Amino acid sequence: MYGLLRTIGCRAAPALRGHTICQRANVYSRPAKEKIGVKETMLGLSLFSLVILGPSGWILAHLEDYKKRE
């Protein structure tokens, strides 16, 4: 029933609503084709941490420089 309502909503409703985009999620229920190793996991986590924590660490390390009114 949900699929039928979604099909009708995606095809008929844009004429009533104007120009909108219908988004569809791609969900896969199978396991991955290849397993991710320890090296790839550690590399990904370290790069993710560096990208997120790097700029905030830089700002905190140079906080006294930013406080000066020159």
C-alpha positions as CSV (number, residue, x, y, z in Angstrom):
1,M,0.0,0.0,0.0
2,Y,2.8,2.4,0.9
3,G,4.5,1.8,-2.4
4,L,1.3,2.6,-4.3
5,L,0.8,5.8,-2.4
6,R,4.4,6.8,-2.9
7,T,4.2,6.2,-6.7
8,I,1.1,8.2,-6.9
9,G,2.6,11.0,-4.8
10,C,5.8,11.1,-6.8
11,R,4.1,11.2,-10.2
12,A,0.9,13.1,-9.7
13,A,1.6,15.5,-6.9
14,P,4.4,17.5,-8.6
15,A,1.8,19.0,-10.9
16,L,-0.1,20.2,-7.9
17,R,2.9,21.3,-5.8
18,G,5.1,22.8,-8.4
19,H,8.7,21.9,-9.1
20,T,9.9,19.5,-6.4
21,I,12.2,16.5,-6.4
22,C,11.1,13.1,-5.1
23,Q,14.0,11.6,-3.1
24,R,14.4,7.8,-2.9
25,A,16.7,6.1,-0.5
26,N,18.9,3.3,-1.7
27,V,19.1,0.7,1.1
28,Y,21.0,-2.6,0.7
29,S,20.4,-5.5,3.0
30,R,23.3,-7.7,1.9
31,P,26.7,-7.8,3.6
32,A,29.6,-6.0,2.0
33,K,31.4,-7.6,-0.9
34,E,34.8,-7.1,0.7
35,K,35.7,-6.9,4.4
36,I,37.5,-3.8,5.5
37,G,40.9,-4.5,7.2
38,V,42.4,-3.1,10.3
39,K,44.8,-0.8,8.4
40,E,41.9,0.8,6.4
41,T,39.8,1.2,9.6
42,M,42.7,2.8,11.5
43,L,43.5,5.1,8.6
44,G,39.9,6.2,8.2
45,L,39.4,6.8,12.0
46,S,42.7,8.8,12.2
47,L,41.9,11.0,9.2
48,F,38.3,11.5,10.5
49,S,39.7,12.5,13.9
50,L,42.3,14.8,12.3
51,V,39.7,16.6,10.1
52,I,37.3,17.1,13.0
53,L,39.7,17.8,15.9
54,G,42.5,19.6,14.0
55,P,40.9,23.0,13.4
56,S,39.5,23.2,16.9
57,G,42.8,22.2,18.4
58,W,44.5,24.9,16.3
59,I,42.1,27.5,17.6
60,L,42.5,26.4,21.2
61,A,46.3,26.4,20.9
62,H,46.4,29.9,19.5
63,L,43.6,31.4,21.7
64,E,45.9,34.0,23.3
65,D,46.9,35.3,19.8
66,Y,43.2,35.8,19.0
67,K,42.5,37.7,22.2
68,K,45.0,40.4,21.3
69,R,43.5,43.6,19.7
70,E,46.1,44.6,17.3
